Amino acid sequence: MKKIINTTNAPAPIGPYNQAVLLNGILYTSGQIAINPTTNDLIVDEIKKETHQVMENLKAVLAAAGMTMEDVVKTTIFISNMNNFAAINEVYGSYFTSNFPARETVEVACLPKNVNVEISAIASK
């Protein structure tokens, strides 16, 4: 049976979706962007700060499901400019200490709210 995961510690969905769905011990998160859940401010002025907020939002969704970054088995990173890859990768890498998840990074033409990076994850206990 699927369980819907939502937390006020991450941005509220801006459409007809949930922050995550837990099914048979596997968590599927929606893409997170750099909205500060406390202030509702969008952070897009500096790519490292933006990526940090995205990762913090992802951590909050994982925590709401009783998981941590160590439980992440796969991520998908969408970026609007591949020239930002190194900075995004530096911040992203700081959230994992070992046994890194599988991942793909894709450059796209446009992201919601014109952000520079969006990250989703699959995690398992």
C-alpha positions in Angstrom: 0.0 0.0 0.0 1.4 3.4 -0.9 1.8 6.1 1.7 1.9 9.8 0.8 4.7 11.7 2.4 4.4 15.5 3.0 6.3 17.8 5.4 6.2 21.5 6.2 10.0 21.3 6.4 10.2 21.3 2.6 8.3 23.4 0.1 4.7 22.6 -0.4 3.8 21.1 -3.8 2.9 23.7 -6.4 0.8 21.4 -8.5 -1.2 18.1 -8.4 1.6 15.9 -6.8 3.0 15.1 -3.4 6.5 15.6 -2.0 7.0 11.8 -2.0 5.4 8.4 -2.1 6.5 5.4 -0.1 5.7 2.0 -1.5 7.0 -1.3 -0.3 9.9 0.3 1.5 11.0 2.4 -1.5 10.6 6.2 -1.4 10.1 8.1 -4.6 10.6 11.9 -4.1 9.3 14.6 -6.4 11.9 17.0 -7.7 13.0 19.6 -5.2 13.8 23.2 -6.1 15.4 25.9 -4.0 12.4 27.3 -2.2 13.1 28.0 1.5 10.1 26.3 3.2 10.2 28.8 6.2 10.1 32.0 4.2 8.8 30.7 0.8 11.6 32.6 -0.8 13.1 31.3 -4.0 16.9 31.1 -4.0 18.4 31.5 -7.4 21.1 34.2 -7.0 24.0 31.9 -6.5 24.2 28.3 -7.7 25.9 26.8 -4.7 23.4 28.4 -2.3 20.6 27.2 -4.6 21.9 23.6 -4.7 22.3 23.6 -0.9 18.7 24.6 -0.4 17.6 21.9 -2.9 19.6 19.3 -1.0 18.2 20.5 2.4 14.6 20.2 1.0 15.4 16.7 -0.2 16.8 15.8 3.3 13.6 17.1 4.9 11.4 14.9 2.6 13.6 11.9 3.4 13.4 12.6 7.1 9.6 12.8 6.9 9.7 9.2 5.6 12.1 8.1 8.3 15.1 8.0 5.9 18.4 9.8 5.5 20.7 10.6 2.6 22.4 7.2 3.3 19.2 5.5 2.1 19.3 7.2 -1.3 19.9 4.7 -4.1 19.4 7.0 -7.1 19.1 10.7 -7.9 18.2 12.6 -11.0 19.6 16.1 -11.4 18.0 18.5 -13.9 20.1 21.6 -14.6 19.4 24.6 -16.9 23.0 25.1 -17.8 25.7 22.4 -17.9 28.3 25.1 -17.1 26.9 25.0 -13.5 27.6 21.2 -13.2 30.9 21.5 -11.3 29.4 23.8 -8.6 26.3 21.7 -8.3 28.3 18.6 -8.1 30.5 20.0 -5.3 27.5 20.8 -3.1 25.7 17.6 -4.0 28.8 15.5 -3.2 29.0 17.1 0.3 25.7 15.4 1.2 27.0 11.9 0.7 29.9 10.4 2.5 30.2 6.9 1.0 28.3 4.4 -1.1 27.2 7.2 -3.4 23.8 6.7 -5.2 23.4 6.1 -8.9 22.7 9.3 -10.7 22.1 11.0 -14.0 22.4 14.7 -14.8 20.4 16.2 -17.6 20.5 19.7 -19.0 17.0 21.0 -19.8 15.7 24.1 -21.5 13.6 25.3 -18.6 12.7 24.3 -15.0 9.8 25.3 -12.8 9.9 28.9 -11.6 13.0 29.3 -13.9 15.3 27.7 -11.3 18.8 26.5 -12.2 18.6 23.0 -10.6 16.0 20.4 -9.6 16.8 17.1 -7.9 14.7 14.1 -7.2 15.6 10.8 -5.5 14.7 7.2 -4.9 15.5 5.8 -1.5 15.1 2.5 0.2 15.4 1.2 3.8 
